[in-house]
Amino acid sequence: MDLKKKSKQDLISHIRELQGQLKKQKVNNKEITDKQIRNVINKHLPHGYYETDINGKLIYVNNKALKLFQYSRNDIKKGLNLFSLVHPDDLKKANNSIKNLLKGKNGEIHELRFQTKGGKTIPVLLSSKLVKVGDSQRFRGIIMDIQERKKFIDEIIDSKKLEITGKLAGGIAHDFNNIFTGILGYASLLASFEEDPEKKSYLEEIIKSSNLASTLTEKLLAFGKKGKYFQQPTNLNQIIKNVQSILKFKLAKDIEIKLDLTKKLPSIDGDQMQLETMIMNLCMNGIEAMEEEGILKISTKIRKISTKEAKKIIHGEKGTFVSVLIEDQGEGIPKSVKPHIFEPFFTTKTQKTNRGTGLGLPIVKSIVNNHHGFLKVESKLGEGTKIFLYFPRGSTNLQEEKVMKRSSAGKSERKIIEQISKKKILIIDDEQSVRSSLKKILETYDHNILTATNGREGLQRVKENPGIDLILLDLVMPGLNGEKTFQKIKEINQKVKVIIITGYTDNEKLQELLDMGIDDVLLKPFEMSDILETISQIF
């Protein structure tokens, strides 16, 4: 149901309930007094109530209205005018409402913004009526605070924006991963044959640059919630120290990073690369906000969040969390900008420095969400910015090491185990560059290679070649996807080994596939050594 419509329905319901209570106050058909009306209102109405003269001067407001607008009874006695509280941008709408009331159109409900005594803008629904009291006319009405409902609507809209942009980013990153897989495959194959040191160094630079570029696609996939997840017990203190060691080479002379890290901080279930990206983005934002001088403070602690405090944080939860606070001494975030900081492609950097994509903070928020956490931003102009991150304490049960594994060793240091015996291998992938690079690499090691461009063609190859030893199967393909193709392959050949090749899934999905009987997972983009090592582990 539309929340604005529901708010109006709730207000109408409360008005009818109030009318019922007022009817009960009538005795012997005599009109009830203003005092009796006000007593019923204060007792039964959960919203603000007001009475003004024809010019808007307040005659009476109930306690809820006083609390909402932060005024006192003394302010009312001094002649406070209700119309003076209307937000300047809504004055025209308010004036039209008054004109309708004077024409006899009572009971209309309008959404307006009012300003409190402290200057805060609050959205309300206003239902007013023009009544005659003796020889004079008055406006009477009910004021319904819809701040929380508006906030909820805004959260839904922001969530949808992130979801749509995430899908777009994930799709683009998926295509790039396929391209990089082809580049890395061919470059690593050439490098394995090249004996000229200079030419070999060029190929290694291509491999190095492709791997660097692939980390950008991982960030996009993380934003789209479809990236590589290596969830394992992770210590945020160590993540922060890793980021600090990188940042110290990028700091201006008078910018300092200070750490205040709680000893024996509990681990969280997380992906190291994503968490480093999150901390790095937040630190870079803080450093850029301070420009030439200042202190960036990063602290960690175990933080208990009460029910009352959780309600004040978007998506906040009650409980005990591992908390990170990143605090800068920059100029702070303007009120007009703060509601937009997590919107994809929103940036103020381009206006100043021609830098910034507007994806830094949305990626941070997406990573926090991926780790079942939540965050809070506090900022005032001239006082800097504080960003609080909250994560549940670790509980990861590493049932399948194949899903979680990530080699920390460099490619040049890993031992590549080559297969001595020849294997008949089927490659099923819709990307020509992935198929051809895999085929060339595996043929180099005397494997007999078959290829298929989609799931149905792959099933036909399996039927025609009962002696297939291994299938390299892409997970995301048009038509029959990798998961369904795998299920049908096993109906034809129970013994054949299958490795899923993908860069477009999450840890839970990989575990599900392994539980189904997949032998291993090869994450795109990959080099020749990754392919050979993965194959060696299942034979």
Secondary structure, 3 states (H helix, E strand, C coil): CCHHHHHHHHHHHHHHHHHHHHHHCCECCECCCHHHHHHHHHHHCCCEEEEEECCCEEEEECHHHHHHHCCCHHHHHCCCEHHHHECHHHHHHHHHHHHHHHCCCCCCEEEEEEECCCCCEEEEEEEEEEEEECCEEEEEEEEEECHHHHHHHHHHHHHHHHHHHHHHHHHHHHHHHHHHHHHHHHHHHHHHHCCCHHHHHHHHHHHHHHHHHHHHHHHHHHHCCCCCCCCEEECHHHHHHHHHHHHCCCCCCEEEEEEECCCCCCCEEECHHHHHHHHHHHHHHHHHHHCCEEEEEEEEEEEEECHHHHCCCCCCCCEEEEEEEEECCCCCCCCCCHHHCCCCCCCCHHHHHCCCCCCHHHHHHHHHHHCCCEEEEEECCCCCEEEEEEEECCCCCCCCHHHHCCCCCCHHHCCCCCCCCCCEEEEECCCHHHHHHHHHHHHHCCCEEEEECCHHHHHHHHHHCCCCCEEEEECCCCCCCHHHHHHHHHHHCCCCEEEEEECCCCHHHHHHHHHHCCCEEEECCCCHHHHHHHHHHHC
